[in-house]
Amino acid sequence: MIKRTIFTIILTTLILFISCKEKDAKTSNTKEPKLEKQILKDYKPADSIDKKVAIDSVFKIDHYICYTFNDDKSKRIWIGFSKNKETVKLKYEGQKEPLILKHSKEEFIEGGAHPTIINYYDEIYNGKVNGAYKLTHSGIWDYVKYIRGKDKKEFNFTIDHNSNPYGSSPCF
């Protein structure tokens, strides 16, 4: 009788323990945005391959937008966005590796035909801020302004509506 009671207590404890572990595993995905920000904060391209794999697995790209340079339509960039509409990576055509962008702030401006959403990002290169990006979205229009860190020169880009905007793959 005592053995049966002890067995029942142990079995009940194990079931509770296992069900709590499963619940923790299911709810751990809700903490992903904080994890993204922490990994990005600590990211340095010279770090180990393992860190790069970890970043790629956390920063899932949901869709891409392709932009053309306003002064020369043959020059393009794409930006990959996560499901929560945050920029994940940016790549210039001809560049080997995409750049990581770190979100710094957001503005929301009501009025007009559509609200305007402006997001600001720091460009991270070799573990340091190398420049700044201002992404503006209003209606079906998206714009990018890049301000190069070393000389503050500005480069402006506009969405390329002919290259599958909001598509699941980059334009190049």
QUIZI-V978650 format. One record per pair of residues at least 24 apart in sequence whose C-alpha atoms are under 10 Angstrom apart, sorted by the first residue. I is the first residue (numbers start at 1). J is the second residue. If there is no record, write none. Layout:
# QUIZI-V978650
I,J
I,J
This chain:
# QUIZI-V978650
32,58
32,59
33,58
33,59
33,84
33,86
35,59
36,88
36,102
37,102
37,103
40,88
40,100
40,101
40,102
40,103
40,124
40,127
41,102
41,124
41,127
42,127
43,100
43,124
43,125
43,126
43,127
43,128
44,100
44,124
44,125
44,126
44,127
44,128
45,99
45,100
45,124
45,125
45,126
45,127
45,128
46,125
46,126
46,127
47,126
47,127
55,100
56,88
58,82
58,88
59,83
59,86
59,87
59,88
59,89
60,88
60,89
61,85
61,86
61,87
61,88
61,89
61,168
61,169
62,86
62,87
62,88
62,166
62,167
62,168
62,169
63,87
63,88
63,165
63,166
63,167
63,168
63,169
63,170
64,88
64,89
64,90
64,163
64,164
64,165
64,166
64,167
64,168
64,169
64,170
64,171
65,90
65,142
65,158
65,159
65,160
65,161
65,163
65,164
65,165
65,166
65,167
65,168
65,169
65,170
65,171
66,90
66,91
66,92
66,142
66,157
66,158
66,159
66,160
66,161
66,162
66,163
66,164
66,165
66,166
66,167
66,169
66,170
66,171
66,172
67,92
67,142
67,143
67,144
67,156
67,157
67,158
67,159
67,160
67,161
67,162
67,163
67,165
67,171
68,143
68,144
68,156
68,157
68,158
68,159
68,160
68,161
69,143
69,144
69,145
69,155
69,156
69,157
69,158
69,159
69,160
70,143
70,144
70,155
70,156
70,157
70,158
70,159
71,155
71,156
71,157
72,157
73,157
73,158
73,160
75,157
76,157
76,158
76,159
76,160
76,171
76,172
77,144
77,157
77,158
77,159
77,160
77,170
77,171
77,172
78,159
78,160
78,165
78,169
78,170
78,171
78,172
79,144
79,166
79,170
79,171
80,166
80,167
80,168
80,169
80,170
81,166
81,168
86,119
86,121
87,119
87,120
87,121
87,135
89,123
90,123
91,170
91,172
92,172
93,171
93,172
94,172
99,123
99,124
99,125
99,126
100,124
100,125
100,127
101,125
101,129
101,131
101,132
101,133
102,129
102,132
102,133
103,132
103,133
104,132
104,133
105,134
106,134
106,135
106,136
107,136
108,136
108,137
109,138
112,138
113,138
113,139
114,138
114,139
114,140
115,139
116,141
116,142
117,142
118,142
118,143
118,144
119,144
120,144
120,145
121,146
122,146
122,147
122,149
123,147
123,148
123,149
140,165
